[in-house]
Amino acid sequence: MLELAEGLLPQLDRWLVTVVQPVGRLRAKLVHCHVRRDREDPGAQVPAVLQPSIRAQGAQERLLPGVLGPLPEQPTKVPEHLVAVSDVETLERRNRRVRHHPHHGRNVGGSRIVRCAVVGHVEWVEFARVPHMPQAGEIVHAEQVWEEPAGGGAVVARQLALLAGGCTFFTALGDDALGHAASARLQELNLDLHVQWTASSRTRRAWTHVDGGGERTITVLGEKLLPAGPFPIEGYDLVFFVSGDAEALRSGRAARVLAATLRELPTLRRADVPIDLLVGSLSDPGEQHDGSLEVATLVLTDGARGGTANGVPYDAVVAPTVVDTYGAGDSFAAALAYGLARGRDLDDALGLAARAGAAVVAGAGPYSGQISG
């Protein structure tokens, strides 16, 4: 019997190689072993194949046991660069009820990409670090001086650009040397800049004293140049309105999330659109909400004491050192809006915002300490 079996084996092997195994290969569904390239809609990454079948294996399983007895189970040989679909699904821990696509609009951290835009003003700011603010008639000597474009619109836009990987900034500048210098610098800060140039007005300037305790005191020179809408804002996830006309604010309502600051309360009333996030200051009498606006989330800041969100207190993040408070509030507001637009709950978004504000306080000027995403 053993001799008969040995004589049959070569014939069976040739038959399996020439008939059964090719059929099994043709009917096997194989995918690339690299998880990133295995998707239900892989395009050209994986050739179209048929459904897997194990029937061809059955012929060998039925014939040989009758001759040699039960055979040890043999794994199917698969080229090294391919793995079975079920194995990939196990590796990815897929939810079979959800379609998976290679390009699904999420960043490497798994969070949704947020397309941001800001409408706001720019000022050319000259900073002077002084030991203390001069009293009337006193002369003080600056320990450090520098200048750059800033103002609420620029600071919010730069913070959003760092968090989201880019930001569109709609603004207005005077068609003068400072205006063009501001434009060049803002583009260096990775802003997608859209400028309304005006020849009838000069670019607004400001003087900012930063005292020994890091507190800033600002003197502005000239009128605020306001960008005039409407703007092409369809398709944006977040629009932050810092300043502009009512039509600019109305066009911002096309975004999924519209944020604004209470500094422009008269314009907010004229535009008369629902606002998802409104940010103001408890210490500034000009930034108090009187209930005249339709607001989903109202946040009022109070510096190192934290503030309130829809009337509920929240804590601030204590900065390790206080170097310069300029831009801290605007960076806080930008990070808060970004967190909400990204889908975080209010507490998590407030935590991100508090860290952003504290980071700016620890650096010189509005940009050196801003956090990245």
Rosetta blueprint (number, residue, H / E / L):
1 M L
2 L H
3 E H
4 L H
5 A H
6 E H
7 G H
8 L H
9 L H
10 P H
11 Q H
12 L H
13 D H
14 R H
15 W H
16 L H
17 V H
18 T H
19 V H
20 V H
21 Q H
22 P H
23 V H
24 G H
25 R H
26 L H
27 R L
28 A L
29 K L
30 L E
31 V E
32 H E
33 C L
34 H L
35 V H
36 R H
37 R H
38 D L
39 R L
40 E L
41 D L
42 P L
43 G H
44 A H
45 Q H
46 V L
47 P L
48 A L
49 V L
50 L L
51 Q L
52 P L
53 S L
54 I L
55 R H
56 A H
57 Q H
58 G H
59 A H
60 Q H
61 E H
62 R H
63 L H
64 L H
65 P H
66 G H
67 V H
68 L H
69 G L
70 P L
71 L L
72 P L
73 E L
74 Q L
75 P L
76 T L
77 K L
78 V L
79 P L
80 E L
81 H L
82 L E
83 V E
84 A E
85 V H
86 S H
87 D H
88 V H
89 E H
90 T H
91 L H
92 E H
93 R L
94 R L
95 N L
96 R L
97 R L
98 V L
99 R L
100 H L
101 H L
102 P L
103 H L
104 H L
105 G L
106 R E
107 N L
108 V L
109 G L
110 G L
111 S L
112 R E
113 I L
114 V L
115 R L
116 C E
117 A E
118 V E
119 V E
120 G L
121 H L
122 V L
123 E E
124 W E
125 V E
126 E E
127 F E
128 A E
129 R E
130 V L
131 P L
132 H L
133 M L
134 P L
135 Q L
136 A L
137 G L
138 E L
139 I L
140 V L
141 H L
142 A L
143 E L
144 Q E
145 V E
146 W E
147 E E
148 E E
149 P E
150 A E
151 G L
152 G H
153 G H
154 A H
155 V H
156 V H
157 A H
158 R H
159 Q H
160 L H
161 A H
162 L H
163 L H
164 A H
165 G L
166 G L
167 C E
168 T E
169 F E
170 F E
171 T E
172 A E
173 L E
174 G E
175 D L
176 D L
177 A H
178 L H
179 G H
180 H H
181 A H
182 A H
183 S H
184 A H
185 R H
186 L H
187 Q H
188 E H
189 L L
190 N L
191 L E
192 D E
193 L E
194 H E
195 V E
196 Q E
197 W E
198 T E
199 A L
200 S L
201 S L
202 R L
203 T L
204 R L
205 R E
206 A E
207 W E
208 T E
209 H E
210 V E
211 D L
212 G L
213 G L
214 G L
215 E L
216 R E
217 T E
218 I E
219 T E
220 V E
221 L E
222 G L
223 E L
224 K L
225 L L
226 L L
227 P L
228 A L
229 G L
230 P L
231 F L
232 P L
233 I L
234 E L
235 G L
236 Y L
237 D L
238 L E
239 V E
240 F E
241 F E
242 V L
243 S L
244 G L
245 D L
246 A H
247 E H
248 A H
249 L H
250 R H
251 S H
252 G H
253 R L
254 A L
255 A L
256 R L
257 V E
258 L E
259 A E
260 A E
261 T E
262 L H
263 R H
264 E H
265 L H
266 P H
267 T H
268 L H
269 R H
270 R H
271 A H
272 D L
273 V L
274 P L
275 I E
276 D E
277 L E
278 L E
279 V E
280 G E
281 S E
282 L L
283 S L
284 D L
285 P H
286 G H
287 E H
288 Q L
289 H L
290 D L
291 G L
292 S L
293 L L
294 E L
295 V E
296 A E
297 T E
298 L E
299 V E
300 L E
301 T E
302 D L
303 G H
304 A H
305 R H
306 G L
307 G E
308 T E
309 A E
310 N L
311 G L
312 V E
313 P E
314 Y E
315 D L
316 A L
317 V L
318 V L
319 A L
320 P L
321 T L
322 V L
323 V L
324 D L
325 T L
326 Y L
327 G L
328 A H
329 G H
330 D H
331 S H
332 F H
333 A H
334 A H
335 A H
336 L H
337 A H
338 Y H
339 G H
340 L H
341 A H
342 R L
343 G L
344 R L
345 D L
346 L H
347 D H
348 D H
349 A H
350 L H
351 G H
352 L H
353 A H
354 A H
355 R H
356 A H
357 G H
358 A H
359 A H
360 V H
361 V H
362 A L
363 G L
364 A L
365 G L
366 P L
367 Y L
368 S L
369 G L
370 Q L
371 I L
372 S L
373 G L
